[in-house]
Amino acid sequence: MKSEAELTLIVLEYYLKHGPSLLPKDLCAKTKAPETKIRYILSVLEKRGYLTKARGTDEYTLSKRVVMLI
């Protein structure tokens, strides 16, 4: 099983390749990780400003803050 740190990087890399917006179910299918873990990672990335959740949907979008990682 992948650590949360490794899974977080996988999620960010997947967004960079297949984004800019994705659904948690897409990430679950790609990573084979439990939905609860994916949702936790998405919520942390949202709180830290790297993702934005669209109102009324389950879709997350990369924010401009991701550029700071480069």
C-alpha positions as CSV (number, residue, x, y, z in Angstrom):
1,M,0.0,0.0,0.0
2,K,1.3,3.5,-0.9
3,S,2.0,6.0,1.8
4,E,-0.1,9.2,1.9
5,A,2.9,11.2,0.8
6,E,3.5,9.0,-2.2
7,L,-0.2,9.0,-3.1
8,T,-0.4,12.8,-2.8
9,L,2.4,13.1,-5.4
10,I,0.7,10.6,-7.6
11,V,-2.5,12.7,-7.5
12,L,-0.7,15.9,-8.3
13,E,1.2,14.2,-11.2
14,Y,-2.1,12.8,-12.5
15,Y,-3.6,16.3,-12.4
16,L,-0.7,17.7,-14.3
17,K,-1.0,15.0,-17.0
18,H,-4.8,14.6,-17.3
19,G,-6.2,17.7,-15.6
20,P,-6.9,20.5,-15.0
21,S,-10.1,19.2,-13.4
22,L,-10.8,15.7,-12.2
23,L,-13.3,13.8,-10.1
24,P,-12.3,11.8,-7.1
25,K,-13.7,8.6,-8.7
26,D,-11.2,9.1,-11.6
27,L,-8.3,9.3,-9.1
28,C,-9.6,6.2,-7.3
29,A,-9.6,4.2,-10.5
30,K,-6.2,5.4,-11.5
31,T,-4.5,4.9,-8.1
32,K,-6.5,1.9,-6.8
33,A,-6.6,3.8,-3.5
34,P,-9.7,3.8,-1.3
35,E,-12.1,6.7,-1.9
36,T,-11.7,7.9,1.7
37,K,-8.0,8.3,1.3
38,I,-8.3,10.1,-2.0
39,R,-10.9,12.5,-0.6
40,Y,-8.7,13.2,2.4
41,I,-5.8,14.1,0.1
42,L,-8.0,16.2,-2.1
43,S,-9.3,18.1,0.9
44,V,-5.8,18.7,2.2
45,L,-4.7,20.0,-1.2
46,E,-7.7,22.2,-1.3
47,K,-7.1,23.6,2.2
48,R,-3.4,24.3,1.2
49,G,-4.6,26.1,-1.9
50,Y,-3.4,23.7,-4.6
51,L,-6.9,22.6,-5.7
52,T,-10.2,24.3,-5.9
53,K,-13.5,22.4,-5.6
54,A,-16.3,23.5,-7.9
55,R,-19.4,24.5,-6.1
56,G,-22.3,22.0,-6.4
57,T,-20.1,19.4,-8.0
58,D,-17.5,16.8,-7.0
59,E,-14.9,18.2,-9.4
60,Y,-11.5,19.6,-8.2
61,T,-9.4,21.9,-10.4
62,L,-5.7,22.8,-10.1
63,S,-5.2,26.3,-8.8
64,K,-2.4,28.7,-9.8
65,R,-0.6,27.9,-6.5
66,V,0.7,24.7,-8.2
67,V,3.0,26.8,-10.2
68,M,4.9,27.6,-6.9
69,L,6.0,24.0,-6.8
70,I,8.0,24.4,-10.0
